[in-house]
Amino acid sequence: MAFASFKEVLLDGYKNGYAVGQFNMNNLEFTQAIIEAANEEKSPVIFGVSEGAIKYMGLEYTVAMARVAMESAKVPVILHLDHGPNRDLVMKCIKAGFSSIMIDASHYPLEENIRLSREIVDLCHAVGIEVEGELGRIGGTEDDLTVDERDATLAIPAEAKRLVEESGIDALAPAIGSAHGPYKGKPELAFGRLQEIRDLLPTTPLVLHGGSGIPDEDIRKAISLGVAKINVNTENQIAMTKVIREVLGNDANAYDPRKYLKPAREAIKETVKQKMRLFGSSGRA
């Protein structure tokens, strides 16, 4: 049994008006919770793995856990490198068995972003692996931007078209005002910008990063404008940590990690299931 095709799964969502969730693997409990939710919801699912998670868990352990989960699954499962920073890590992930790659060259000028993304696309497509690219800057928890500064981080539609056409990436994550980590206030997504990008790239699945904490109505609108993949991590982390705090706070003598990790895993699973229903991917597998 093999991991599913990133492109095929996203294109199905793109064509049929739903998004597939990327839920980040941070340890065993996350992996178990995500795959259990996917099976129960009958939803395709993407395991997202960041460079930091690889450093924490180890590349071999990460792939082994994802593969065991995939082999027990009744739904399409994808193992995806999230925000791949360079060729070296991409090559290690390809060799280890990842099924899709995100190359994040968004912090470079457009020409360099195109060049680096094209290089990774050529490597990956040669072995049947699909690639996600990024344009603009996705905010972080440390950002507190003025309106002008925020606008300067957004993807420019004409540049989005060039990046996709000249690099050959299979999916595009355009910056439209979302952020990684908890939002300080209500997110303000640039839907007009997203519409322009979709109009210029009518066959390319789009990706929304920083999906945690975005209001449900904004998620639905983004999906209607071509978003076929939504990344979620922070909400799962918060759900897990909240339960652990509650368990340990209620019992100062607790020491067995299974006593707090089991309910924490259930909290992650319920969060993932809610997201799958919101994204419209439940029942699609």
C-alpha positions, 0 to 999 in steps of 0.5 A: 500500500502506498501514500496517495497522490497529492495532486489527485486528492487536491484536484478532487477537492478543487473540482468538487468544492471541498478542502483537504486538511493538512494536520501536522504530526508532532508526536505519536499521539498526533499521528494516532489522533489524525488517522483515527479522525480520518477513518471515522470521518471517511476523509482524505488526510494530509500528514504535515511534517515541518523541519522542526518536527523532523528534528524533534522526532527524527526522520526515520521515526516520522516516516515509520509512524506515518507509514503504519498509520497509512497502512491501517487507514481506509482513506487516502493518506499523504505524507507532506513536507511542510515549509521545506527550506532547502534542497538538502532536506527535500532530498532527505525526505524524498529518499525517506519516502515522503509523497509530496513536498512543499518548497518555501522560497517565498522569502526570496525575490520572485525570480529566485523563488521561481528558480528554486521552486523549478529546481525542486519540481524537476527533482520531485516530478522525476520520481512522481512526487508533487510540489507545493510552492508559496508566494508572499509572506505568511505572518507569524505570532510575532507579527503586528503589522500596519495595513500598509505592511500587511498589504506588502506581504500579500501575494501579487496575482501576476506574480502568482501566475508566473510562479506557477507557470514557470516553476511547474508547481502543482499547488500554490499557497498564496499569502492572503493575510493568514498567520501561523500561530494564534491570532491576536484579533480577528483574521482579515483575509484578502478575498479579493486578492484570492479571487484574482489569483484564482481567475488567473490560475483556474486549474491550480489548487490553492492552499491556505496556511494558518488555518487555525482560528479563522472563522468558519464563514471565512473558511467556507468562502476561501474554499469557494474561491479555490482553496483545496488544502488548509493547514491546521496545527495550532488548534490541535496543539492548544486542544492537547495542551489544555487537556494535559493542564486540566488533568495535571491540575486536578491531580498533583500526584499524577505521573503516568503520561498515559493518564494525560496523553490518552485524553489529550489524544482524544481532544486532538481527534475531536478537533480534527474531526470538526475541521474535516466537517467544516472543510467538507472532506468528510465522506469524500473517501 
